[in-house]
Amino acid sequence: MKYEEALNQLEAIVRKMEQGEYNIDELTEQLKKAQQLIQLCRDKLTKTDEEIKKILAKDE
């Protein structure tokens, strides 16, 4: 999954939570999914940051 897709899904979950669209069972499932999406986004950002640092270090 691409970063943008994960972020869009996460934003949709948050929006629905704020609007109270989930019942208690759905809320639990969506919170678990949100945690996974957050971790995926965090991992992708960390990997990208490391790659950028490597590229910049080569130029020095």
Chimera marker file (.cmm) of the C-alpha trace (Angstrom):
<marker_set name="trace">
<marker id="1" x="0.000" y="0.000" z="0.000" r="1" g="1" b="0" radius="0.5"/>
<marker id="2" x="1.265" y="3.447" z="-0.850" r="1" g="1" b="0" radius="0.5"/>
<marker id="3" x="1.727" y="6.104" z="1.813" r="1" g="1" b="0" radius="0.5"/>
<marker id="4" x="-0.977" y="8.317" z="0.302" r="1" g="1" b="0" radius="0.5"/>
<marker id="5" x="-3.497" y="5.462" z="0.298" r="1" g="1" b="0" radius="0.5"/>
<marker id="6" x="-2.776" y="4.642" z="3.929" r="1" g="1" b="0" radius="0.5"/>
<marker id="7" x="-3.050" y="8.300" z="4.903" r="1" g="1" b="0" radius="0.5"/>
<marker id="8" x="-6.375" y="8.674" z="3.059" r="1" g="1" b="0" radius="0.5"/>
<marker id="9" x="-7.783" y="5.598" z="4.803" r="1" g="1" b="0" radius="0.5"/>
<marker id="10" x="-6.581" y="6.879" z="8.154" r="1" g="1" b="0" radius="0.5"/>
<marker id="11" x="-8.166" y="10.286" z="7.554" r="1" g="1" b="0" radius="0.5"/>
<marker id="12" x="-11.462" y="8.599" z="6.598" r="1" g="1" b="0" radius="0.5"/>
<marker id="13" x="-11.440" y="6.563" z="9.809" r="1" g="1" b="0" radius="0.5"/>
<marker id="14" x="-10.755" y="9.658" z="11.912" r="1" g="1" b="0" radius="0.5"/>
<marker id="15" x="-13.482" y="11.627" z="10.149" r="1" g="1" b="0" radius="0.5"/>
<marker id="16" x="-16.054" y="8.876" z="10.762" r="1" g="1" b="0" radius="0.5"/>
<marker id="17" x="-14.973" y="8.576" z="14.408" r="1" g="1" b="0" radius="0.5"/>
<marker id="18" x="-15.397" y="12.303" z="14.904" r="1" g="1" b="0" radius="0.5"/>
<marker id="19" x="-18.853" y="12.129" z="13.354" r="1" g="1" b="0" radius="0.5"/>
<marker id="20" x="-19.846" y="9.173" z="15.543" r="1" g="1" b="0" radius="0.5"/>
<marker id="21" x="-20.542" y="6.889" z="12.588" r="1" g="1" b="0" radius="0.5"/>
<marker id="22" x="-19.167" y="3.725" z="14.213" r="1" g="1" b="0" radius="0.5"/>
<marker id="23" x="-20.894" y="1.559" z="16.770" r="1" g="1" b="0" radius="0.5"/>
<marker id="24" x="-18.764" y="0.137" z="19.573" r="1" g="1" b="0" radius="0.5"/>
<marker id="25" x="-17.864" y="-3.048" z="17.669" r="1" g="1" b="0" radius="0.5"/>
<marker id="26" x="-16.914" y="-1.149" z="14.526" r="1" g="1" b="0" radius="0.5"/>
<marker id="27" x="-14.953" y="1.345" z="16.593" r="1" g="1" b="0" radius="0.5"/>
<marker id="28" x="-12.738" y="-1.394" z="17.994" r="1" g="1" b="0" radius="0.5"/>
<marker id="29" x="-12.053" y="-2.780" z="14.514" r="1" g="1" b="0" radius="0.5"/>
<marker id="30" x="-11.370" y="0.658" z="13.075" r="1" g="1" b="0" radius="0.5"/>
<marker id="31" x="-9.002" y="1.559" z="15.907" r="1" g="1" b="0" radius="0.5"/>
<marker id="32" x="-6.998" y="-1.585" z="15.193" r="1" g="1" b="0" radius="0.5"/>
<marker id="33" x="-6.917" y="-0.736" z="11.501" r="1" g="1" b="0" radius="0.5"/>
<marker id="34" x="-5.891" y="2.846" z="12.295" r="1" g="1" b="0" radius="0.5"/>
<marker id="35" x="-2.991" y="1.579" z="14.421" r="1" g="1" b="0" radius="0.5"/>
<marker id="36" x="-1.782" y="-0.561" z="11.523" r="1" g="1" b="0" radius="0.5"/>
<marker id="37" x="-2.079" y="2.351" z="9.105" r="1" g="1" b="0" radius="0.5"/>
<marker id="38" x="-0.179" y="4.649" z="11.463" r="1" g="1" b="0" radius="0.5"/>
<marker id="39" x="2.626" y="2.096" z="11.769" r="1" g="1" b="0" radius="0.5"/>
<marker id="40" x="2.750" y="1.656" z="7.991" r="1" g="1" b="0" radius="0.5"/>
<marker id="41" x="2.984" y="5.429" z="7.468" r="1" g="1" b="0" radius="0.5"/>
<marker id="42" x="5.630" y="5.756" z="10.172" r="1" g="1" b="0" radius="0.5"/>
<marker id="43" x="7.698" y="2.950" z="8.624" r="1" g="1" b="0" radius="0.5"/>
<marker id="44" x="7.490" y="4.478" z="5.158" r="1" g="1" b="0" radius="0.5"/>
<marker id="45" x="8.508" y="7.906" z="6.443" r="1" g="1" b="0" radius="0.5"/>
<marker id="46" x="11.426" y="6.439" z="8.379" r="1" g="1" b="0" radius="0.5"/>
<marker id="47" x="12.611" y="4.472" z="5.350" r="1" g="1" b="0" radius="0.5"/>
<marker id="48" x="12.329" y="7.527" z="3.110" r="1" g="1" b="0" radius="0.5"/>
<marker id="49" x="14.241" y="9.643" z="5.616" r="1" g="1" b="0" radius="0.5"/>
<marker id="50" x="17.039" y="7.067" z="5.759" r="1" g="1" b="0" radius="0.5"/>
<marker id="51" x="17.237" y="6.910" z="1.961" r="1" g="1" b="0" radius="0.5"/>
<marker id="52" x="17.431" y="10.699" z="1.703" r="1" g="1" b="0" radius="0.5"/>
<marker id="53" x="20.212" y="10.808" z="4.301" r="1" g="1" b="0" radius="0.5"/>
<marker id="54" x="22.172" y="8.164" z="2.352" r="1" g="1" b="0" radius="0.5"/>
<marker id="55" x="21.796" y="10.112" z="-0.883" r="1" g="1" b="0" radius="0.5"/>
<marker id="56" x="22.870" y="13.353" z="0.764" r="1" g="1" b="0" radius="0.5"/>
<marker id="57" x="25.828" y="11.642" z="2.444" r="1" g="1" b="0" radius="0.5"/>
<marker id="58" x="27.070" y="10.409" z="-0.946" r="1" g="1" b="0" radius="0.5"/>
<marker id="59" x="27.089" y="13.969" z="-2.267" r="1" g="1" b="0" radius="0.5"/>
<marker id="60" x="29.338" y="15.217" z="0.537" r="1" g="1" b="0" radius="0.5"/>
<link id1="1" id2="2" r="1" g="1" b="0" radius="0.2"/>
<link id1="2" id2="3" r="1" g="1" b="0" radius="0.2"/>
<link id1="3" id2="4" r="1" g="1" b="0" radius="0.2"/>
<link id1="4" id2="5" r="1" g="1" b="0" radius="0.2"/>
<link id1="5" id2="6" r="1" g="1" b="0" radius="0.2"/>
<link id1="6" id2="7" r="1" g="1" b="0" radius="0.2"/>
<link id1="7" id2="8" r="1" g="1" b="0" radius="0.2"/>
<link id1="8" id2="9" r="1" g="1" b="0" radius="0.2"/>
<link id1="9" id2="10" r="1" g="1" b="0" radius="0.2"/>
<link id1="10" id2="11" r="1" g="1" b="0" radius="0.2"/>
<link id1="11" id2="12" r="1" g="1" b="0" radius="0.2"/>
<link id1="12" id2="13" r="1" g="1" b="0" radius="0.2"/>
<link id1="13" id2="14" r="1" g="1" b="0" radius="0.2"/>
<link id1="14" id2="15" r="1" g="1" b="0" radius="0.2"/>
<link id1="15" id2="16" r="1" g="1" b="0" radius="0.2"/>
<link id1="16" id2="17" r="1" g="1" b="0" radius="0.2"/>
<link id1="17" id2="18" r="1" g="1" b="0" radius="0.2"/>
<link id1="18" id2="19" r="1" g="1" b="0" radius="0.2"/>
<link id1="19" id2="20" r="1" g="1" b="0" radius="0.2"/>
<link id1="20" id2="21" r="1" g="1" b="0" radius="0.2"/>
<link id1="21" id2="22" r="1" g="1" b="0" radius="0.2"/>
<link id1="22" id2="23" r="1" g="1" b="0" radius="0.2"/>
<link id1="23" id2="24" r="1" g="1" b="0" radius="0.2"/>
<link id1="24" id2="25" r="1" g="1" b="0" radius="0.2"/>
<link id1="25" id2="26" r="1" g="1" b="0" radius="0.2"/>
<link id1="26" id2="27" r="1" g="1" b="0" radius="0.2"/>
<link id1="27" id2="28" r="1" g="1" b="0" radius="0.2"/>
<link id1="28" id2="29" r="1" g="1" b="0" radius="0.2"/>
<link id1="29" id2="30" r="1" g="1" b="0" radius="0.2"/>
<link id1="30" id2="31" r="1" g="1" b="0" radius="0.2"/>
<link id1="31" id2="32" r="1" g="1" b="0" radius="0.2"/>
<link id1="32" id2="33" r="1" g="1" b="0" radius="0.2"/>
<link id1="33" id2="34" r="1" g="1" b="0" radius="0.2"/>
<link id1="34" id2="35" r="1" g="1" b="0" radius="0.2"/>
<link id1="35" id2="36" r="1" g="1" b="0" radius="0.2"/>
<link id1="36" id2="37" r="1" g="1" b="0" radius="0.2"/>
<link id1="37" id2="38" r="1" g="1" b="0" radius="0.2"/>
<link id1="38" id2="39" r="1" g="1" b="0" radius="0.2"/>
<link id1="39" id2="40" r="1" g="1" b="0" radius="0.2"/>
<link id1="40" id2="41" r="1" g="1" b="0" radius="0.2"/>
<link id1="41" id2="42" r="1" g="1" b="0" radius="0.2"/>
<link id1="42" id2="43" r="1" g="1" b="0" radius="0.2"/>
<link id1="43" id2="44" r="1" g="1" b="0" radius="0.2"/>
<link id1="44" id2="45" r="1" g="1" b="0" radius="0.2"/>
<link id1="45" id2="46" r="1" g="1" b="0" radius="0.2"/>
<link id1="46" id2="47" r="1" g="1" b="0" radius="0.2"/>
<link id1="47" id2="48" r="1" g="1" b="0" radius="0.2"/>
<link id1="48" id2="49" r="1" g="1" b="0" radius="0.2"/>
<link id1="49" id2="50" r="1" g="1" b="0" radius="0.2"/>
<link id1="50" id2="51" r="1" g="1" b="0" radius="0.2"/>
<link id1="51" id2="52" r="1" g="1" b="0" radius="0.2"/>
<link id1="52" id2="53" r="1" g="1" b="0" radius="0.2"/>
<link id1="53" id2="54" r="1" g="1" b="0" radius="0.2"/>
<link id1="54" id2="55" r="1" g="1" b="0" radius="0.2"/>
<link id1="55" id2="56" r="1" g="1" b="0" radius="0.2"/>
<link id1="56" id2="57" r="1" g="1" b="0" radius="0.2"/>
<link id1="57" id2="58" r="1" g="1" b="0" radius="0.2"/>
<link id1="58" id2="59" r="1" g="1" b="0" radius="0.2"/>
<link id1="59" id2="60" r="1" g="1" b="0" radius="0.2"/>
</marker_set>
